[in-house]
Amino acid sequence: MQAENRHIARAIRNAVRHSEDTYGYDKGAMREIAEALFHVRSEFTDPDGRADYTGRSWAYRQEFGEILSEADLTPEQKHKVTALLRYHMSQILRDRLSEEQLKEYGLQTAHSLDKQRERRRAQSRLTRVLRQEEQIIDGREFADALRGVQFLLSNVDIARMTKRDLTHVHSVLNRVERRVVELQTAISDIVK
């Protein structure tokens, strides 16, 4: 094993030991380890003859496996460390490679990651506004919640419900209808 790889293995081992003392992995240390692995990856080539920045070549995987072996981690530690390194490597790749290079490697650009994050934020907002105690004060959140309700209602199949359930549903729908009328009236008064 090369001296650089022994150094990486030692850094991983130290980061894991530090995490046991402090109840968490040092982000800076993990980022530095990922930076070193980025350099290691650049020394290998993928099947297309490019630097193996994605770490998919057999040779790189063997090398990385040896580094992890040298670090002497438990299976649980290995799982956590590899997940953290994947995260940091993802950030490094997006910092170092152009959007064109990212696409060539089949990686998502920062723009598409931002879209994913926004979708997750929207889902989180929708979940939050569905809590009974949560007051909705943002018009976009309200519109998103209403679209969710609209989607939900379009999936209802009342033909398969029992009469008892339908009686209960009818009562709830009446309450919803009254509240919808109240809101429509209030909004109409404001928008005029």
C-alpha positions in Angstrom: 0.0 0.0 0.0 1.3 3.4 -0.9 2.3 5.9 1.8 -0.5 8.3 0.8 -3.1 5.5 1.2 -1.7 4.6 4.6 -2.1 8.3 5.6 -5.7 8.2 4.4 -6.4 5.0 6.4 -4.9 6.6 9.5 -7.0 9.8 8.9 -10.1 7.6 8.7 -9.2 5.7 11.8 -8.5 9.0 13.7 -11.8 10.5 12.5 -13.7 7.4 13.7 -11.9 7.5 17.1 -12.6 11.2 17.4 -16.3 10.6 16.6 -16.5 8.1 19.5 -15.2 10.8 21.9 -17.4 13.6 20.6 -20.6 11.8 19.4 -20.1 12.8 15.8 -17.8 12.8 12.9 -15.6 15.9 12.3 -16.9 17.3 9.0 -13.6 19.0 8.3 -11.7 15.8 8.7 -14.1 13.9 6.5 -13.9 16.6 3.8 -10.1 16.4 3.9 -10.3 12.6 3.6 -12.7 12.9 0.6 -10.3 15.5 -1.0 -7.4 12.9 -0.6 -9.6 10.2 -2.2 -10.5 12.6 -5.0 -6.8 12.7 -5.8 -6.5 8.9 -5.5 -9.4 8.5 -7.9 -7.7 10.8 -10.4 -4.9 8.3 -10.7 -7.2 5.6 -12.0 -9.0 5.5 -15.3 -12.6 4.5 -16.1 -13.5 2.3 -19.1 -13.6 5.4 -21.3 -10.0 6.3 -20.4 -11.0 9.3 -18.3 -9.9 10.0 -14.7 -12.1 7.7 -12.5 -13.7 10.6 -10.5 -16.8 8.5 -9.9 -14.7 5.7 -8.3 -16.4 2.9 -10.3 -13.3 1.2 -11.7 -12.4 -2.2 -10.3 -8.8 -1.0 -9.5 -10.0 2.0 -7.5 -12.5 -0.1 -5.6 -9.8 -2.5 -4.7 -7.5 0.3 -3.6 -10.3 1.9 -1.5 -11.1 -1.5 0.0 -7.5 -1.8 1.1 -7.6 1.7 2.6 -10.7 0.7 4.6 -9.1 -2.6 5.6 -6.0 -0.7 6.9 -8.3 1.7 8.8 -9.6 -1.4 10.7 -13.2 -0.4 11.0 -16.2 -2.3 12.3 -18.9 -3.0 9.7 -21.1 -0.3 11.2 -18.2 2.3 11.2 -17.4 1.3 7.6 -21.0 1.9 6.6 -21.1 5.3 8.3 -17.7 6.4 6.9 -18.5 5.4 3.3 -21.8 7.2 3.5 -20.1 10.4 4.8 -17.3 10.1 2.2 -19.9 9.7 -0.6 -21.6 12.9 0.5 -18.4 14.9 0.7 -17.1 13.4 -2.6 -20.4 14.5 -4.2 -19.8 18.0 -3.0 -16.1 18.0 -4.2 -17.1 16.7 -7.6 -19.6 19.5 -8.0 -17.0 22.0 -6.9 -14.2 20.8 -9.1 -15.9 19.6 -12.3 -17.7 21.7 -14.8 -21.4 21.0 -15.5 -20.4 19.5 -18.8 -18.0 17.2 -17.1 -20.6 16.2 -14.5 -23.0 15.3 -17.4 -20.2 13.3 -19.2 -19.7 11.3 -16.0 -23.5 10.8 -15.7 -23.7 12.8 -12.5 -26.3 15.3 -11.6 -25.5 18.9 -11.9 -25.8 21.3 -9.0 -28.9 22.6 -10.7 -30.7 19.3 -10.7 -29.7 18.7 -7.1 -31.2 22.1 -6.2 -34.4 20.9 -7.9 -34.4 17.7 -5.8 -33.9 19.8 -2.6 -36.7 22.1 -3.5 -39.0 19.1 -4.1 -38.1 17.7 -0.7 -38.7 21.1 0.9 -42.1 21.3 -0.7 -43.0 17.9 0.6 -41.8 18.8 4.0 -43.9 22.0 3.9 -46.9 20.0 2.9 -46.4 17.6 5.7 -46.0 20.5 8.1 -49.2 22.3 7.0 -51.2 19.1 7.4 -50.5 19.1 11.2 -53.6 20.2 13.0 -51.9 22.8 15.2 -50.0 24.4 12.3 -51.5 27.6 11.1 -51.0 28.3 7.3 -50.0 31.9 6.7 -48.2 31.5 3.3 -50.4 31.6 0.2 -48.1 29.3 -1.7 -48.2 26.7 1.0 -52.0 26.9 1.1 -52.2 26.5 -2.6 -49.8 23.5 -2.4 -51.9 21.9 0.4 -55.1 22.5 -1.7 -53.4 20.8 -4.7 -52.6 17.9 -2.4 -56.2 17.7 -1.3 -57.4 17.9 -4.9 -55.1 15.0 -5.8 -56.3 13.0 -2.8 -59.9 13.6 -3.7 -59.3 12.5 -7.3 -58.2 9.1 -6.0 -61.2 8.4 -3.9 -63.4 5.4 -4.9 -66.6 5.7 -2.9 -68.1 2.6 -4.6 -65.8 0.4 -2.5 -66.6 2.0 0.8 -69.1 0.7 3.4 -72.3 2.6 4.1 -71.2 3.3 7.6 -67.9 4.8 6.3 -69.7 6.8 3.7 -72.0 8.3 6.5 -68.9 9.4 8.4 -67.2 10.7 5.2 -70.4 12.6 4.3 -70.4 14.4 7.7 -66.7 15.4 7.3 -67.3 16.6 3.7 -70.1 18.8 5.0 -67.7 20.4 7.5 -65.0 20.8 4.8 -67.6 22.4 2.4 -68.6 25.0 5.0 -65.0 25.9 5.7 -64.3 26.2 1.9 -67.3 28.5 1.5 -66.1 30.6 4.4 -62.6 30.9 2.9 -63.9 31.6 -0.6 -66.1 34.4 0.8 -63.2 35.9 2.8 -60.8 35.7 -0.1 -63.4 37.3 -2.5 -63.9 40.2 -0.1 -60.1 40.8 0.1 -59.4 40.4 -3.6 -62.2 42.7 -4.8 
